[in-house]
Amino acid sequence: MEPFERVVQEHGRVVLRVCRAVVGADAAQDAWSETFLAALIAYPRLRPGSDVRAWLVTIAHRKAVDLLRAQARRPVPVAEPPPVTTGEHPGDGRDHVWAAVAALPEKQRLCVAYHHVAGLPHAEVAALVGGTAAAARPAAADGIATLRRTWKDAS
């Protein structure tokens, strides 16, 4: 089994992109950290030959859901917050892309994140979001089509 540090280097950017697509820029770093903390603990028990990327995306999905549930329980501030800066997130300077992804319906957003960003096959996407691979495929395709229309309309 390769050292965990190498796993983080190899898959860290993809996991961060997935987290950002699922929970947004503000909570992406938290979800990423929680993902790799949980992965570090479980890594010694990972079966040899496992798909590490899919395993990490599954953990990221669960941590992102946990964060979203926790956010839903927190009070919402009423004053106008300062503008959000993206910092060191992959995709800096592409706020319009992340805004378009965030505007997608939830199932499309998740399918786009897990299939197109993380590169998971539709069957694994379906296992994460619920449903079948046959339903995940058009959801991801519809999400990409919506993003293409959004960018075409914006230009």
C-alpha positions in Angstrom: 0.0 0.0 0.0 1.4 3.4 -0.9 2.1 6.0 1.8 -0.9 8.0 2.8 0.9 11.3 2.0 1.1 10.2 -1.6 -2.6 9.4 -1.6 -3.3 13.0 -0.4 -1.0 14.4 -3.1 -2.5 12.3 -5.8 -6.2 12.7 -5.0 -6.4 15.9 -2.8 -7.3 18.3 -5.6 -10.1 16.1 -6.9 -11.5 15.6 -3.5 -11.4 19.4 -2.9 -13.2 20.1 -6.2 -15.8 17.5 -5.3 -16.3 19.1 -1.8 -16.5 22.5 -3.4 -19.1 21.4 -5.9 -21.2 19.7 -3.2 -21.0 22.1 -0.2 -19.7 25.4 -1.8 -16.5 27.4 -1.5 -17.0 28.4 2.2 -17.2 24.8 3.6 -15.1 23.0 1.0 -11.9 23.2 3.1 -13.7 21.8 6.1 -15.2 18.9 4.2 -11.8 18.2 2.6 -10.1 18.1 6.0 -12.8 15.9 7.5 -12.5 13.6 4.5 -8.8 13.1 4.8 -8.9 12.8 8.6 -11.4 10.0 8.3 -9.5 8.5 5.5 -6.2 8.5 7.5 -7.9 6.6 10.3 -9.4 4.0 7.9 -6.6 3.8 5.4 -4.8 0.9 7.1 -7.9 -1.2 6.8 -8.4 -0.5 3.1 -8.4 -3.7 1.0 -5.5 -4.0 -1.4 -6.5 -3.2 -5.0 -9.3 -0.9 -3.9 -10.2 2.1 -6.0 -8.7 4.8 -3.7 -10.3 7.7 -5.6 -13.8 6.2 -5.4 -13.2 5.4 -1.7 -12.1 9.0 -1.0 -15.1 10.5 -3.0 -17.4 8.3 -1.0 -15.9 9.6 2.3 -16.1 13.2 0.9 -19.8 12.6 0.0 -20.6 11.5 3.5 -18.6 14.3 5.2 -20.3 16.9 2.8 -23.7 15.6 3.7 -22.8 15.9 7.4 -21.6 19.5 6.9 -24.8 20.4 5.0 -27.0 18.9 7.7 -25.0 20.9 10.3 -25.3 24.1 8.3 -29.1 23.6 8.1 -29.2 23.6 11.9 -27.2 26.8 12.3 -28.8 30.2 12.5 -28.7 32.3 9.4 -27.0 35.7 9.7 -29.3 38.6 8.8 -26.7 41.3 8.1 -25.0 41.5 4.7 -21.8 39.4 4.9 -18.6 40.6 3.2 -17.8 39.2 -0.3 -16.4 35.7 -0.3 -12.9 35.3 -1.7 -11.9 31.9 -3.1 -8.4 31.9 -1.7 -6.3 28.9 -2.7 -9.1 26.7 -4.0 -8.6 25.0 -7.4 -10.4 27.0 -10.0 -9.5 30.4 -8.5 -10.8 33.1 -10.9 -13.7 30.9 -12.0 -16.3 32.1 -9.6 -18.8 32.1 -12.4 -18.2 28.4 -13.0 -18.8 27.6 -9.3 -21.8 29.8 -9.2 -23.3 27.9 -12.2 -22.5 24.6 -10.6 -24.1 25.7 -7.3 -27.3 26.8 -9.2 -27.8 23.3 -10.6 -30.6 21.1 -9.1 -29.1 19.0 -6.3 -29.1 15.6 -8.1 -27.5 17.2 -11.2 -24.9 19.0 -9.1 -24.0 15.9 -7.3 -23.8 13.7 -10.5 -21.7 16.4 -12.2 -19.4 16.6 -9.2 -18.9 12.8 -8.8 -18.8 11.8 -12.4 -17.2 14.7 -14.2 -15.1 16.2 -11.5 -14.1 13.0 -9.6 -14.3 10.7 -12.6 -16.4 8.0 -11.0 -18.4 5.7 -13.2 -22.2 6.2 -13.2 -22.8 3.1 -11.1 -20.7 4.5 -8.3 -22.3 7.9 -8.6 -25.7 6.2 -8.3 -24.5 4.4 -5.2 -23.6 7.8 -3.7 -26.7 9.8 -4.6 -29.2 7.1 -4.7 -31.0 5.6 -7.7 -29.6 3.7 -10.6 -26.7 4.2 -13.0 -29.3 4.6 -15.8 -30.7 7.6 -13.8 -27.3 9.1 -12.9 -26.2 9.2 -16.5 -28.9 11.6 -17.7 -28.7 13.7 -14.5 -25.0 14.3 -15.1 -25.6 14.9 -18.8 -28.4 17.4 -18.1 -26.2 19.2 -15.5 -23.4 19.6 -18.1 -25.9 20.7 -20.7 -27.3 23.3 -18.3 -23.8 24.5 -17.5 -23.0 24.9 -21.3 -26.2 26.8 -21.8 -25.5 29.1 -18.8 -22.0 29.9 -20.1 -23.2 30.4 -23.7 -25.9 32.8 -22.4 -23.4 34.6 -20.2 -21.0 35.3 -23.1 
